[in-house]
Amino acid sequence: MLGIPRRYSHFVFGVIQSGLTSAIAAAIASLPFSATGSFTVHWLQAWLVSWLLMLPVVIFAAPAIRRLAHAVTRE
């Protein structure tokens, strides 16, 4: 393992979650380019842009979303 201190787990979660989500969304958006043979290039560009935009959103929104989820659920 990388040995990242547990106190940074929120940031590690955000990096992994935003990377995976944006990769899937970029793949779906790039599907029409598979016919032209430029799917991979288009997907990589779309993924990089969407990941760079989503990473701060996930990192900063996650605590609020966690509190909201806790507020609307019960034990």
N, CA, C and O atoms as a Tripos MOL2 file, in Angstrom:
@<TRIPOS>MOLECULE
protein
  300   299    75     0     0
PROTEIN
NO_CHARGES

@<TRIPOS>ATOM
      1 N           0.8300   -1.1890    0.0000 N.3       1 MET1
      2 CA          0.0000    0.0000    0.0000 C.3       1 MET1
      3 C           0.8750    1.2530    0.0000 C.2       1 MET1
      4 O           2.0700    1.1950    0.2900 O.2       1 MET1
      5 N           0.2640    2.3640   -0.3250 N.am      2 LEU2
      6 CA          1.0090    3.6210   -0.4080 C.3       2 LEU2
      7 C           1.3580    4.1860    0.9600 C.2       2 LEU2
      8 O           2.3270    4.9350    1.0820 O.2       2 LEU2
      9 N           0.6110    3.8530    1.9680 N.am      3 GLY3
     10 CA          0.8970    4.3610    3.3010 C.3       3 GLY3
     11 C           0.4170    5.7780    3.5350 C.2       3 GLY3
     12 O           0.9920    6.5030    4.3470 O.2       3 GLY3
     13 N          -0.6300    6.1820    2.8320 N.am      4 ILE4
     14 CA         -1.2050    7.5140    3.0250 C.3       4 ILE4
     15 C          -1.9100    7.5180    4.3810 C.2       4 ILE4
     16 O          -2.6880    6.6070    4.6640 O.2       4 ILE4
     17 N          -1.6580    8.5180    5.2210 N.am      5 PRO5
     18 CA         -2.3260    8.5580    6.5320 C.3       5 PRO5
     19 C          -3.8520    8.5550    6.4080 C.2       5 PRO5
     20 O          -4.4080    9.1730    5.5000 O.2       5 PRO5
     21 N          -4.5090    7.8670    7.3130 N.am      6 ARG6
     22 CA         -5.9570    7.7060    7.2870 C.3       6 ARG6
     23 C          -6.6850    9.0420    7.3020 C.2       6 ARG6
     24 O          -7.7850    9.1430    6.7580 O.2       6 ARG6
     25 N          -6.1020   10.0680    7.9110 N.am      7 ARG7
     26 CA         -6.7900   11.3690    7.9800 C.3       7 ARG7
     27 C          -7.0050   11.9800    6.5960 C.2       7 ARG7
     28 O          -7.8000   12.9080    6.4470 O.2       7 ARG7
     29 N          -6.3090   11.4700    5.5940 N.am      8 TYR8
     30 CA         -6.4880   11.9540    4.2210 C.3       8 TYR8
     31 C          -7.4020   11.0420    3.4010 C.2       8 TYR8
     32 O          -7.4920   11.1910    2.1820 O.2       8 TYR8
     33 N          -8.0750   10.1070    4.0560 N.am      9 SER9
     34 CA         -8.9050    9.1540    3.3230 C.3       9 SER9
     35 C         -10.0320    9.8360    2.5480 C.2       9 SER9
     36 O         -10.4520    9.3410    1.5020 O.2       9 SER9
     37 N         -10.5230   10.9670    3.0530 N.am     10 HIS10
     38 CA        -11.5620   11.7210    2.3460 C.3      10 HIS10
     39 C         -11.0560   12.1550    0.9650 C.2      10 HIS10
     40 O         -11.7850   12.0630   -0.0230 O.2      10 HIS10
     41 N          -9.8270   12.6190    0.9010 N.am     11 PHE11
     42 CA         -9.2540   13.0690   -0.3680 C.3      11 PHE11
     43 C          -8.9690   11.8830   -1.2970 C.2      11 PHE11
     44 O          -9.1940   11.9740   -2.5040 O.2      11 PHE11
     45 N          -8.4810   10.7880   -0.7460 N.am     12 VAL12
     46 CA         -8.2300    9.5920   -1.5480 C.3      12 VAL12
     47 C          -9.5450    9.0740   -2.1220 C.2      12 VAL12
     48 O          -9.6120    8.7160   -3.2980 O.2      12 VAL12
     49 N         -10.5870    9.0320   -1.2990 N.am     13 PHE13
     50 CA        -11.9080    8.6230   -1.7730 C.3      13 PHE13
     51 C         -12.3610    9.5360   -2.9100 C.2      13 PHE13
     52 O         -12.8560    9.0540   -3.9280 O.2      13 PHE13
     53 N         -12.1960   10.8400   -2.7480 N.am     14 GLY14
     54 CA        -12.6180   11.7940   -3.7740 C.3      14 GLY14
     55 C         -11.8910   11.6010   -5.0860 C.2      14 GLY14
     56 O         -12.5010   11.6800   -6.1520 O.2      14 GLY14
     57 N         -10.5980   11.3490   -5.0220 N.am     15 VAL15
     58 CA         -9.8110   11.1260   -6.2390 C.3      15 VAL15
     59 C         -10.2890    9.8660   -6.9570 C.2      15 VAL15
     60 O         -10.4880    9.8770   -8.1710 O.2      15 VAL15
     61 N         -10.4710    8.7880   -6.2090 N.am     16 ILE16
     62 CA        -10.9050    7.5270   -6.8170 C.3      16 ILE16
     63 C         -12.3270    7.6370   -7.3580 C.2      16 ILE16
     64 O         -12.5970    7.2240   -8.4860 O.2      16 ILE16
     65 N         -13.2290    8.1880   -6.5650 N.am     17 GLN17
     66 CA        -14.6350    8.2790   -6.9670 C.3      17 GLN17
     67 C         -14.8070    9.1990   -8.1710 C.2      17 GLN17
     68 O         -15.5140    8.8480   -9.1150 O.2      17 GLN17
     69 N         -14.1790   10.3580   -8.1560 N.am     18 SER18
     70 CA        -14.3290   11.2770   -9.2860 C.3      18 SER18
     71 C         -13.6640   10.7200  -10.5400 C.2      18 SER18
     72 O         -14.1690   10.9150  -11.6460 O.2      18 SER18
     73 N         -12.5370   10.0290  -10.3780 N.am     19 GLY19
     74 CA        -11.8690    9.4310  -11.5410 C.3      19 GLY19
     75 C         -12.7060    8.3540  -12.1950 C.2      19 GLY19
     76 O         -12.8210    8.3020  -13.4190 O.2      19 GLY19
     77 N         -13.2910    7.4950  -11.3750 N.am     20 LEU20
     78 CA        -14.1260    6.4130  -11.9100 C.3      20 LEU20
     79 C         -15.4030    6.9510  -12.5470 C.2      20 LEU20
     80 O         -15.7720    6.5400  -13.6470 O.2      20 LEU20
     81 N         -16.0670    7.8550  -11.8690 N.am     21 THR21
     82 CA        -17.3140    8.4140  -12.3920 C.3      21 THR21
     83 C         -17.0830    9.1590  -13.7010 C.2      21 THR21
     84 O         -17.8340    8.9810  -14.6600 O.2      21 THR21
     85 N         -16.0520    9.9900  -13.7450 N.am     22 SER22
     86 CA        -15.7980   10.7450  -14.9710 C.3      22 SER22
     87 C         -15.3190    9.8360  -16.0960 C.2      22 SER22
     88 O         -15.5800   10.1260  -17.2640 O.2      22 SER22
     89 N         -14.6230    8.7390  -15.7780 N.am     23 ALA23
     90 CA        -14.2010    7.7920  -16.8160 C.3      23 ALA23
     91 C         -15.4050    7.1250  -17.4650 C.2      23 ALA23
     92 O         -15.4560    6.9700  -18.6850 O.2      23 ALA23
     93 N         -16.3690    6.7340  -16.6470 N.am     24 ILE24
     94 CA        -17.5750    6.0980  -17.1840 C.3      24 ILE24
     95 C         -18.3900    7.0990  -18.0090 C.2      24 ILE24
     96 O         -18.8490    6.7760  -19.1040 O.2      24 ILE24
     97 N         -18.5670    8.3150  -17.4820 N.am     25 ALA25
     98 CA        -19.3340    9.3290  -18.2190 C.3      25 ALA25
     99 C         -18.6450    9.6990  -19.5320 C.2      25 ALA25
    100 O         -19.3100    9.8670  -20.5550 O.2      25 ALA25
    101 N         -17.3280    9.8240  -19.5100 N.am     26 ALA26
    102 CA        -16.5960   10.1590  -20.7350 C.3      26 ALA26
    103 C         -16.6910    9.0340  -21.7630 C.2      26 ALA26
    104 O         -16.7730    9.2920  -22.9640 O.2      26 ALA26
    105 N         -16.6790    7.7980  -21.2960 N.am     27 ALA27
    106 CA        -16.8100    6.6620  -22.2190 C.3      27 ALA27
    107 C         -18.1800    6.6610  -22.8910 C.2      27 ALA27
    108 O         -18.2890    6.4180  -24.0930 O.2      27 ALA27
    109 N         -19.2130    6.9330  -22.1150 N.am     28 ILE28
    110 CA        -20.5640    6.9820  -22.6860 C.3      28 ILE28
    111 C         -20.6810    8.1220  -23.6880 C.2      28 ILE28
    112 O         -21.2590    7.9540  -24.7610 O.2      28 ILE28
    113 N         -20.1340    9.2820  -23.3370 N.am     29 ALA29
    114 CA        -20.1950   10.4360  -24.2440 C.3      29 ALA29
    115 C         -19.3450   10.2230  -25.4970 C.2      29 ALA29
    116 O         -19.6330   10.8050  -26.5420 O.2      29 ALA29
    117 N         -18.3130    9.4030  -25.4050 N.am     30 SER30
    118 CA        -17.4050    9.1800  -26.5390 C.3      30 SER30
    119 C         -17.8300    8.0140  -27.4210 C.2      30 SER30
    120 O         -17.2060    7.7650  -28.4530 O.2      30 SER30
    121 N         -18.8670    7.3070  -27.0390 N.am     31 LEU31
    122 CA        -19.3080    6.1400  -27.7960 C.3      31 LEU31
    123 C         -19.5400    6.4230  -29.2860 C.2      31 LEU31
    124 O         -19.1830    5.5830  -30.1110 O.2      31 LEU31
    125 N         -20.1200    7.5630  -29.6640 N.am     32 PRO32
    126 CA        -20.3000    7.8220  -31.1020 C.3      32 PRO32
    127 C         -18.9850    7.8780  -31.8840 C.2      32 PRO32
    128 O         -18.9930    7.6980  -33.1020 O.2      32 PRO32
    129 N         -17.8710    8.1200  -31.2190 N.am     33 PHE33
    130 CA        -16.5870    8.1990  -31.9010 C.3      33 PHE33
    131 C         -15.9830    6.8300  -32.1820 C.2      33 PHE33
    132 O         -14.9490    6.7370  -32.8440 O.2      33 PHE33
    133 N         -16.6140    5.7640  -31.6900 N.am     34 SER34
    134 CA        -16.0830    4.4280  -31.9500 C.3      34 SER34
    135 C         -16.2130    4.0610  -33.4250 C.2      34 SER34
    136 O         -15.4180    3.2750  -33.9410 O.2      34 SER34
    137 N         -17.1980    4.6160  -34.0990 N.am     35 ALA35
    138 CA        -17.3780    4.3410  -35.5270 C.3      35 ALA35
    139 C         -16.2540    4.9380  -36.3680 C.2      35 ALA35
    140 O         -15.9020    4.3890  -37.4130 O.2      35 ALA35
    141 N         -15.6920    6.0500  -35.9210 N.am     36 THR36
    142 CA        -14.6220    6.7080  -36.6870 C.3      36 THR36
    143 C         -13.2390    6.2170  -36.2700 C.2      36 THR36
    144 O         -12.2400    6.5740  -36.8930 O.2      36 THR36
    145 N         -13.1770    5.4080  -35.2280 N.am     37 GLY37
    146 CA        -11.8930    4.8860  -34.7810 C.3      37 GLY37
    147 C         -11.1290    5.8220  -33.8650 C.2      37 GLY37
    148 O          -9.9660    5.5680  -33.5490 O.2      37 GLY37
    149 N         -11.7670    6.9040  -33.4340 N.am     38 SER38
    150 CA        -11.0710    7.8560  -32.5650 C.3      38 SER38
    151 C         -11.6290    7.8430  -31.1450 C.2      38 SER38
    152 O         -11.5270    8.8290  -30.4150 O.2      38 SER38
    153 N         -12.2200    6.7110  -30.7640 N.am     39 PHE39
    154 CA        -12.8300    6.6020  -29.4410 C.3      39 PHE39
    155 C         -11.8140    6.8370  -28.3290 C.2      39 PHE39
    156 O         -12.0640    7.6300  -27.4210 O.2      39 PHE39
    157 N         -10.6830    6.1630  -28.3890 N.am     40 THR40
    158 CA         -9.7090    6.2270  -27.3020 C.3      40 THR40
    159 C          -9.1760    7.6320  -27.0900 C.2      40 THR40
    160 O          -9.0970    8.0980  -25.9540 O.2      40 THR40
    161 N          -8.8120    8.3090  -28.1600 N.am     41 VAL41
    162 CA         -8.2800    9.6760  -28.0490 C.3      41 VAL41
    163 C          -9.3470   10.6090  -27.4890 C.2      41 VAL41
    164 O          -9.0730   11.3950  -26.5820 O.2      41 VAL41
    165 N         -10.5480   10.5270  -28.0210 N.am     42 HIS42
    166 CA        -11.6340   11.3800  -27.5530 C.3      42 HIS42
    167 C         -11.9790   11.0710  -26.0980 C.2      42 HIS42
    168 O         -12.2030   11.9860  -25.3050 O.2      42 HIS42
    169 N         -12.0210    9.7790  -25.7410 N.am     43 TRP43
    170 CA        -12.3360    9.3820  -24.3690 C.3      43 TRP43
    171 C         -11.2860    9.9110  -23.3980 C.2      43 TRP43
    172 O         -11.6400   10.4370  -22.3430 O.2      43 TRP43
    173 N         -10.0080    9.7820  -23.7280 N.am     44 LEU44
    174 CA         -8.9560   10.2690  -22.8310 C.3      44 LEU44
    175 C          -9.0440   11.7790  -22.6220 C.2      44 LEU44
    176 O          -8.8910   12.2610  -21.4990 O.2      44 LEU44
    177 N          -9.2880   12.5180  -23.6900 N.am     45 GLN45
    178 CA         -9.4210   13.9740  -23.5620 C.3      45 GLN45
    179 C         -10.6460   14.3350  -22.7310 C.2      45 GLN45
    180 O         -10.5690   15.1800  -21.8400 O.2      45 GLN45
    181 N         -11.7720   13.6970  -23.0220 N.am     46 ALA46
    182 CA        -13.0030   13.9850  -22.2830 C.3      46 ALA46
    183 C         -12.8570   13.5970  -20.8200 C.2      46 ALA46
    184 O         -13.3210   14.3210  -19.9390 O.2      46 ALA46
    185 N         -12.2150   12.4570  -20.5510 N.am     47 TRP47
    186 CA        -12.0320   12.0050  -19.1720 C.3      47 TRP47
    187 C         -11.1500   12.9730  -18.3960 C.2      47 TRP47
    188 O         -11.4700   13.3200  -17.2590 O.2      47 TRP47
    189 N         -10.0550   13.4110  -18.9850 N.am     48 LEU48
    190 CA         -9.1470   14.3040  -18.2750 C.3      48 LEU48
    191 C          -9.8250   15.6240  -17.9130 C.2      48 LEU48
    192 O          -9.6980   16.1020  -16.7860 O.2      48 LEU48
    193 N         -10.5360   16.2040  -18.8570 N.am     49 VAL49
    194 CA        -11.2300   17.4710  -18.5870 C.3      49 VAL49
    195 C         -12.3070   17.2700  -17.5170 C.2      49 VAL49
    196 O         -12.3970   18.0540  -16.5730 O.2      49 VAL49
    197 N         -13.1160   16.2270  -17.6620 N.am     50 SER50
    198 CA        -14.1970   16.0190  -16.6910 C.3      50 SER50
    199 C         -13.6520   15.6590  -15.3170 C.2      50 SER50
    200 O         -14.2310   16.0590  -14.3070 O.2      50 SER50
    201 N         -12.5600   14.9180  -15.2520 N.am     51 TRP51
    202 CA        -11.9790   14.5670  -13.9490 C.3      51 TRP51
    203 C         -11.4050   15.8020  -13.2550 C.2      51 TRP51
    204 O         -11.5810   15.9780  -12.0500 O.2      51 TRP51
    205 N         -10.7270   16.6450  -14.0100 N.am     52 LEU52
    206 CA        -10.1780   17.8740  -13.4090 C.3      52 LEU52
    207 C         -11.2880   18.7900  -12.8960 C.2      52 LEU52
    208 O         -11.0980   19.5010  -11.9090 O.2      52 LEU52
    209 N         -12.4340   18.7770  -13.5530 N.am     53 LEU53
    210 CA        -13.5600   19.5940  -13.0940 C.3      53 LEU53
    211 C         -14.3050   18.9470  -11.9300 C.2      53 LEU53
    212 O         -14.7740   19.6480  -11.0340 O.2      53 LEU53
    213 N         -14.4170   17.6250  -11.9310 N.am     54 MET54
    214 CA        -15.1980   16.9380  -10.8970 C.3      54 MET54
    215 C         -14.4420   16.7270   -9.5990 C.2      54 MET54
    216 O         -15.0660   16.6310   -8.5420 O.2      54 MET54
    217 N         -13.1320   16.6520   -9.6410 N.am     55 LEU55
    218 CA        -12.3650   16.3820   -8.4290 C.3      55 LEU55
    219 C         -12.6390   17.3940   -7.3240 C.2      55 LEU55
    220 O         -12.9530   16.9830   -6.2070 O.2      55 LEU55
    221 N         -12.5350   18.7000   -7.5800 N.am     56 PRO56
    222 CA        -12.8390   19.6340   -6.4900 C.3      56 PRO56
    223 C         -14.3030   19.5940   -6.0550 C.2      56 PRO56
    224 O         -14.6070   19.8050   -4.8810 O.2      56 PRO56
    225 N         -15.2000   19.3260   -6.9850 N.am     57 VAL57
    226 CA        -16.6190   19.2350   -6.6270 C.3      57 VAL57
    227 C         -16.8300   18.0900   -5.6470 C.2      57 VAL57
    228 O         -17.4990   18.2560   -4.6280 O.2      57 VAL57
    229 N         -16.2640   16.9380   -5.9510 N.am     58 VAL58
    230 CA        -16.4280   15.7710   -5.0800 C.3      58 VAL58
    231 C         -15.7760   16.0160   -3.7250 C.2      58 VAL58
    232 O         -16.3680   15.7150   -2.6880 O.2      58 VAL58
    233 N         -14.5870   16.5500   -3.7250 N.am     59 ILE59
    234 CA        -13.8640   16.7710   -2.4570 C.3      59 ILE59
    235 C         -14.6420   17.7400   -1.5550 C.2      59 ILE59
    236 O         -14.7590   17.5120   -0.3510 O.2      59 ILE59
    237 N         -15.1640   18.8040   -2.1350 N.am     60 PHE60
    238 CA        -15.8400   19.8100   -1.3080 C.3      60 PHE60
    239 C         -17.3090   19.4930   -1.0540 C.2      60 PHE60
    240 O         -17.8610   19.9290   -0.0430 O.2      60 PHE60
    241 N         -17.9510   18.7500   -1.9390 N.am     61 ALA61
    242 CA        -19.3670   18.4410   -1.7680 C.3      61 ALA61
    243 C         -19.5900   17.2020   -0.9060 C.2      61 ALA61
    244 O         -20.6490   17.0710   -0.2930 O.2      61 ALA61
    245 N         -18.6370   16.3090   -0.8440 N.am     62 ALA62
    246 CA        -18.8190   15.0510   -0.1180 C.3      62 ALA62
    247 C         -19.2250   15.2360    1.3410 C.2      62 ALA62
    248 O         -20.1250   14.5290    1.7950 O.2      62 ALA62
    249 N         -18.6140   16.1450    2.1040 N.am     63 PRO63
    250 CA        -19.0520   16.3060    3.4970 C.3      63 PRO63
    251 C         -20.5130   16.7600    3.6110 C.2      63 PRO63
    252 O         -21.2400   16.2940    4.4880 O.2      63 PRO63
    253 N         -20.9350   17.6530    2.7400 N.am     64 ALA64
    254 CA        -22.3240   18.1200    2.7630 C.3      64 ALA64
    255 C         -23.2720   16.9910    2.3570 C.2      64 ALA64
    256 O         -24.3440   16.8380    2.9430 O.2      64 ALA64
    257 N         -22.8870   16.2160    1.3740 N.am     65 ILE65
    258 CA        -23.7160   15.0870    0.9390 C.3      65 ILE65
    259 C         -23.8040   14.0450    2.0480 C.2      65 ILE65
    260 O         -24.8690   13.4730    2.2760 O.2      65 ILE65
    261 N         -22.7010   13.7970    2.7350 N.am     66 ARG66
    262 CA        -22.6900   12.8500    3.8490 C.3      66 ARG66
    263 C         -23.6230   13.3100    4.9600 C.2      66 ARG66
    264 O         -24.3720   12.5040    5.5120 O.2      66 ARG66
    265 N         -23.5860   14.6100    5.2960 N.am     67 ARG67
    266 CA        -24.4820   15.1480    6.3260 C.3      67 ARG67
    267 C         -25.9410   15.0460    5.8910 C.2      67 ARG67
    268 O         -26.8020   14.6880    6.6950 O.2      67 ARG67
    269 N         -26.2260   15.3540    4.6350 N.am     68 LEU68
    270 CA        -27.5830   15.2530    4.1130 C.3      68 LEU68
    271 C         -28.0870   13.8140    4.1670 C.2      68 LEU68
    272 O         -29.2210   13.5610    4.5760 O.2      68 LEU68
    273 N         -27.2460   12.8810    3.7560 N.am     69 ALA69
    274 CA        -27.6230   11.4650    3.7940 C.3      69 ALA69
    275 C         -27.8890   11.0180    5.2340 C.2      69 ALA69
    276 O         -28.8110   10.2430    5.4860 O.2      69 ALA69
    277 N         -27.0890   11.5010    6.1620 N.am     70 HIS70
    278 CA        -27.2840   11.1720    7.5740 C.3      70 HIS70
    279 C         -28.5890   11.7780    8.0930 C.2      70 HIS70
    280 O         -29.2740   11.1730    8.9170 O.2      70 HIS70
    281 N         -28.9300   12.9800    7.6040 N.am     71 ALA71
    282 CA        -30.1450   13.6730    8.0800 C.3      71 ALA71
    283 C         -31.4140   12.9920    7.5920 C.2      71 ALA71
    284 O         -32.4280   13.0070    8.2900 O.2      71 ALA71
    285 N         -31.3760   12.3960    6.4080 N.am     72 VAL72
    286 CA        -32.5970   11.8080    5.8520 C.3      72 VAL72
    287 C         -32.7150   10.3020    6.1220 C.2      72 VAL72
    288 O         -33.6680    9.6660    5.6730 O.2      72 VAL72
    289 N         -31.7620    9.7410    6.8430 N.am     73 THR73
    290 CA        -31.8430    8.3200    7.1800 C.3      73 THR73
    291 C         -31.9130    8.1510    8.6880 C.2      73 THR73
    292 O         -31.6930    9.1010    9.4390 O.2      73 THR73
    293 N         -32.2190    6.9450    9.1250 N.am     74 ARG74
    294 CA        -32.2580    6.6740   10.5590 C.3      74 ARG74
    295 C         -31.6080    5.3410   10.8370 C.2      74 ARG74
    296 O         -31.3880    4.5410    9.9270 O.2      74 ARG74
    297 N         -31.2980    5.1010   12.1090 N.am     75 GLU75
    298 CA        -30.6330    3.8610   12.5410 C.3      75 GLU75
    299 C         -31.5770    2.6850   12.3860 C.2      75 GLU75
    300 O         -31.2080    1.5520   12.6950 O.2      75 GLU75
@<TRIPOS>BOND
     1     1     2 1
     2     2     3 1
     3     3     4 2
     4     3     5 am
     5     5     6 1
     6     6     7 1
     7     7     8 2
     8     7     9 am
     9     9    10 1
    10    10    11 1
    11    11    12 2
    12    11    13 am
    13    13    14 1
    14    14    15 1
    15    15    16 2
    16    15    17 am
    17    17    18 1
    18    18    19 1
    19    19    20 2
    20    19    21 am
    21    21    22 1
    22    22    23 1
    23    23    24 2
    24    23    25 am
    25    25    26 1
    26    26    27 1
    27    27    28 2
    28    27    29 am
    29    29    30 1
    30    30    31 1
    31    31    32 2
    32    31    33 am
    33    33    34 1
    34    34    35 1
    35    35    36 2
    36    35    37 am
    37    37    38 1
    38    38    39 1
    39    39    40 2
    40    39    41 am
    41    41    42 1
    42    42    43 1
    43    43    44 2
    44    43    45 am
    45    45    46 1
    46    46    47 1
    47    47    48 2
    48    47    49 am
    49    49    50 1
    50    50    51 1
    51    51    52 2
    52    51    53 am
    53    53    54 1
    54    54    55 1
    55    55    56 2
    56    55    57 am
    57    57    58 1
    58    58    59 1
    59    59    60 2
    60    59    61 am
    61    61    62 1
    62    62    63 1
    63    63    64 2
    64    63    65 am
    65    65    66 1
    66    66    67 1
    67    67    68 2
    68    67    69 am
    69    69    70 1
    70    70    71 1
    71    71    72 2
    72    71    73 am
    73    73    74 1
    74    74    75 1
    75    75    76 2
    76    75    77 am
    77    77    78 1
    78    78    79 1
    79    79    80 2
    80    79    81 am
    81    81    82 1
    82    82    83 1
    83    83    84 2
    84    83    85 am
    85    85    86 1
    86    86    87 1
    87    87    88 2
    88    87    89 am
    89    89    90 1
    90    90    91 1
    91    91    92 2
    92    91    93 am
    93    93    94 1
    94    94    95 1
    95    95    96 2
    96    95    97 am
    97    97    98 1
    98    98    99 1
    99    99   100 2
   100    99   101 am
   101   101   102 1
   102   102   103 1
   103   103   104 2
   104   103   105 am
   105   105   106 1
   106   106   107 1
   107   107   108 2
   108   107   109 am
   109   109   110 1
   110   110   111 1
   111   111   112 2
   112   111   113 am
   113   113   114 1
   114   114   115 1
   115   115   116 2
   116   115   117 am
   117   117   118 1
   118   118   119 1
   119   119   120 2
   120   119   121 am
   121   121   122 1
   122   122   123 1
   123   123   124 2
   124   123   125 am
   125   125   126 1
   126   126   127 1
   127   127   128 2
   128   127   129 am
   129   129   130 1
   130   130   131 1
   131   131   132 2
   132   131   133 am
   133   133   134 1
   134   134   135 1
   135   135   136 2
   136   135   137 am
   137   137   138 1
   138   138   139 1
   139   139   140 2
   140   139   141 am
   141   141   142 1
   142   142   143 1
   143   143   144 2
   144   143   145 am
   145   145   146 1
   146   146   147 1
   147   147   148 2
   148   147   149 am
   149   149   150 1
   150   150   151 1
   151   151   152 2
   152   151   153 am
   153   153   154 1
   154   154   155 1
   155   155   156 2
   156   155   157 am
   157   157   158 1
   158   158   159 1
   159   159   160 2
   160   159   161 am
   161   161   162 1
   162   162   163 1
   163   163   164 2
   164   163   165 am
   165   165   166 1
   166   166   167 1
   167   167   168 2
   168   167   169 am
   169   169   170 1
   170   170   171 1
   171   171   172 2
   172   171   173 am
   173   173   174 1
   174   174   175 1
   175   175   176 2
   176   175   177 am
   177   177   178 1
   178   178   179 1
   179   179   180 2
   180   179   181 am
   181   181   182 1
   182   182   183 1
   183   183   184 2
   184   183   185 am
   185   185   186 1
   186   186   187 1
   187   187   188 2
   188   187   189 am
   189   189   190 1
   190   190   191 1
   191   191   192 2
   192   191   193 am
   193   193   194 1
   194   194   195 1
   195   195   196 2
   196   195   197 am
   197   197   198 1
   198   198   199 1
   199   199   200 2
   200   199   201 am
   201   201   202 1
   202   202   203 1
   203   203   204 2
   204   203   205 am
   205   205   206 1
   206   206   207 1
   207   207   208 2
   208   207   209 am
   209   209   210 1
   210   210   211 1
   211   211   212 2
   212   211   213 am
   213   213   214 1
   214   214   215 1
   215   215   216 2
   216   215   217 am
   217   217   218 1
   218   218   219 1
   219   219   220 2
   220   219   221 am
   221   221   222 1
   222   222   223 1
   223   223   224 2
   224   223   225 am
   225   225   226 1
   226   226   227 1
   227   227   228 2
   228   227   229 am
   229   229   230 1
   230   230   231 1
   231   231   232 2
   232   231   233 am
   233   233   234 1
   234   234   235 1
   235   235   236 2
   236   235   237 am
   237   237   238 1
   238   238   239 1
   239   239   240 2
   240   239   241 am
   241   241   242 1
   242   242   243 1
   243   243   244 2
   244   243   245 am
   245   245   246 1
   246   246   247 1
   247   247   248 2
   248   247   249 am
   249   249   250 1
   250   250   251 1
   251   251   252 2
   252   251   253 am
   253   253   254 1
   254   254   255 1
   255   255   256 2
   256   255   257 am
   257   257   258 1
   258   258   259 1
   259   259   260 2
   260   259   261 am
   261   261   262 1
   262   262   263 1
   263   263   264 2
   264   263   265 am
   265   265   266 1
   266   266   267 1
   267   267   268 2
   268   267   269 am
   269   269   270 1
   270   270   271 1
   271   271   272 2
   272   271   273 am
   273   273   274 1
   274   274   275 1
   275   275   276 2
   276   275   277 am
   277   277   278 1
   278   278   279 1
   279   279   280 2
   280   279   281 am
   281   281   282 1
   282   282   283 1
   283   283   284 2
   284   283   285 am
   285   285   286 1
   286   286   287 1
   287   287   288 2
   288   287   289 am
   289   289   290 1
   290   290   291 1
   291   291   292 2
   292   291   293 am
   293   293   294 1
   294   294   295 1
   295   295   296 2
   296   295   297 am
   297   297   298 1
   298   298   299 1
   299   299   300 2
@<TRIPOS>SUBSTRUCTURE
     1 MET1         2 RESIDUE 1 A MET
     2 LEU2         6 RESIDUE 1 A LEU
     3 GLY3        10 RESIDUE 1 A GLY
     4 ILE4        14 RESIDUE 1 A ILE
     5 PRO5        18 RESIDUE 1 A PRO
     6 ARG6        22 RESIDUE 1 A ARG
     7 ARG7        26 RESIDUE 1 A ARG
     8 TYR8        30 RESIDUE 1 A TYR
     9 SER9        34 RESIDUE 1 A SER
    10 HIS10       38 RESIDUE 1 A HIS
    11 PHE11       42 RESIDUE 1 A PHE
    12 VAL12       46 RESIDUE 1 A VAL
    13 PHE13       50 RESIDUE 1 A PHE
    14 GLY14       54 RESIDUE 1 A GLY
    15 VAL15       58 RESIDUE 1 A VAL
    16 ILE16       62 RESIDUE 1 A ILE
    17 GLN17       66 RESIDUE 1 A GLN
    18 SER18       70 RESIDUE 1 A SER
    19 GLY19       74 RESIDUE 1 A GLY
    20 LEU20       78 RESIDUE 1 A LEU
    21 THR21       82 RESIDUE 1 A THR
    22 SER22       86 RESIDUE 1 A SER
    23 ALA23       90 RESIDUE 1 A ALA
    24 ILE24       94 RESIDUE 1 A ILE
    25 ALA25       98 RESIDUE 1 A ALA
    26 ALA26      102 RESIDUE 1 A ALA
    27 ALA27      106 RESIDUE 1 A ALA
    28 ILE28      110 RESIDUE 1 A ILE
    29 ALA29      114 RESIDUE 1 A ALA
    30 SER30      118 RESIDUE 1 A SER
    31 LEU31      122 RESIDUE 1 A LEU
    32 PRO32      126 RESIDUE 1 A PRO
    33 PHE33      130 RESIDUE 1 A PHE
    34 SER34      134 RESIDUE 1 A SER
    35 ALA35      138 RESIDUE 1 A ALA
    36 THR36      142 RESIDUE 1 A THR
    37 GLY37      146 RESIDUE 1 A GLY
    38 SER38      150 RESIDUE 1 A SER
    39 PHE39      154 RESIDUE 1 A PHE
    40 THR40      158 RESIDUE 1 A THR
    41 VAL41      162 RESIDUE 1 A VAL
    42 HIS42      166 RESIDUE 1 A HIS
    43 TRP43      170 RESIDUE 1 A TRP
    44 LEU44      174 RESIDUE 1 A LEU
    45 GLN45      178 RESIDUE 1 A GLN
    46 ALA46      182 RESIDUE 1 A ALA
    47 TRP47      186 RESIDUE 1 A TRP
    48 LEU48      190 RESIDUE 1 A LEU
    49 VAL49      194 RESIDUE 1 A VAL
    50 SER50      198 RESIDUE 1 A SER
    51 TRP51      202 RESIDUE 1 A TRP
    52 LEU52      206 RESIDUE 1 A LEU
    53 LEU53      210 RESIDUE 1 A LEU
    54 MET54      214 RESIDUE 1 A MET
    55 LEU55      218 RESIDUE 1 A LEU
    56 PRO56      222 RESIDUE 1 A PRO
    57 VAL57      226 RESIDUE 1 A VAL
    58 VAL58      230 RESIDUE 1 A VAL
    59 ILE59      234 RESIDUE 1 A ILE
    60 PHE60      238 RESIDUE 1 A PHE
    61 ALA61      242 RESIDUE 1 A ALA
    62 ALA62      246 RESIDUE 1 A ALA
    63 PRO63      250 RESIDUE 1 A PRO
    64 ALA64      254 RESIDUE 1 A ALA
    65 ILE65      258 RESIDUE 1 A ILE
    66 ARG66      262 RESIDUE 1 A ARG
    67 ARG67      266 RESIDUE 1 A ARG
    68 LEU68      270 RESIDUE 1 A LEU
    69 ALA69      274 RESIDUE 1 A ALA
    70 HIS70      278 RESIDUE 1 A HIS
    71 ALA71      282 RESIDUE 1 A ALA
    72 VAL72      286 RESIDUE 1 A VAL
    73 THR73      290 RESIDUE 1 A THR
    74 ARG74      294 RESIDUE 1 A ARG
    75 GLU75      298 RESIDUE 1 A GLU
